Amino acid sequence: MAADLLWIFISAMIINNFTLYYFLGLCPFFGVSDRISTALRMGMANVFVLLITAFCAWFLNTYVLSHAPYLRLISFIIVIASTVQFVEMAIKKMSPVLFKALGIFLPLITTNCAILGLALFATNKGYGLLEGLVYALGAGGGLTLALVIMAGIREESKLLEIPKVIEGTALNLIIAGILSMAFMGFAGLFSTS
Amino acid sequence: MKNFEEAARYHEEFIKGLWKENPVFVAVLGMCPALAVTNTAINGLAMGGATLFVLTFSSLLVSSFRRYIPKEVRITTFVIIIATFVTIVDFLLQAFLPAIHKELGAFVALIVVNCLILGRQEAFSFKNPIRLAMVDALGMALGFTFALFCLGAIREILGNGSLFGVSLFGPSFEPWIVMILPPGGFLSLGFLLLFFNWLKQRKEQKQSLVYLADTVAEVAEKNEGIIYLKRGV
């Protein structure tokens, strides 16, 4: 059991990294990756929302959607978005420090593709509650990892002289491509015999 | 006269999505599907087609109900409308093109969070009459499909040596496998954007050169008199 969970965690985090393998959550990946500190907080906010998502997806799949599978998409989006908003209000009341660190990112990511993607993948793989939560933790860790590495590279690249023609999205995409290639190396981490 | 102006307006709204405001190449929207499923040209086209369906019908519905949707809950309403059409297209693909549905996997469902679709509802359909909204949606969706097809074709040709499954180069071609794997998505879009930037920069440089030459000629023309005077002295 523990080995299975560890496998789910590692595979979601490194081998099938959400950003660099599935192209999910690219907006924050390119949008808020110009400083490491911001990137780290964005990653943490993502982990937080993903955990809520995994719980919501499990709850909906087990208790509601078995009667009406065609409502899956709509109910995922609405339930996840409102739960995140609800938790956001609770945090604001109970822990202003935490809210200050994550708050501004939460509305941005309530329904980005990584969040919905996690809910759908977890459903397709038939994960239970514990597996789903571990999967969310791994996926969130992977997103944070990719964001922080990207931010590190971009912080360094500010000191360089970059030709004007490649500045901006083109350069970021090419950096992401090279990172993605590096992460492909992890594919042989565990041999699937 | 009025008809002519109206036609010009429609034409403009339609054509802008294809190239000038192309959602992928210029606005860089909807990158998840643009990169995730474009490992072959046919997958790119299928994803483009599914997006076209969703965007057009969502725009139709949003634009027809724009007077009845309260402003405070408009985003939620848009999302519900979009999710409904995505569910429909998901089931349609599953029923009629099961092979493609299997290839695209969860990414059909992920059309819901394509920022291009929500963006068009918020920026255009909610404020414009039905026909104009439809024209805009069609233009944008066709531009998106075109971009996805380009990416898919480039990646399939380089990564597999084929187009639409037809082998192009014969057996001696060594496929560039990384192009149909995830890094190829980032790299091919990155280099395409780089190419467009370069074209734009060259055009601008040319224009500024022409301007410079014009100014020099003008100044020379003005000064001609003075030069002749000096020579005369």
Interface residues (C-beta under 8 A of the other chain):
Chain A: L20 Y21 Y22 F23 L24 L26 C27 Y70 R72 L73 I74 I77 I78 A81 T111 N112 C113 L116 G117 L120 F121 N124 K164 V165 I166 G168 T169 A170 L171 N172 L173 I174 A176 G177 I178 S180 M181 M184
Chain B: V28 M31 C32 L35 A36 T76 V79 I80 A83 T84 V86 T87 D90 F91 G105 A106 A109 L110 V112 V113 C115 V178 L181 P182 P183 G184 G185 F186 L187 L189 G190 F191 L193 L194 N197 W198 Q201
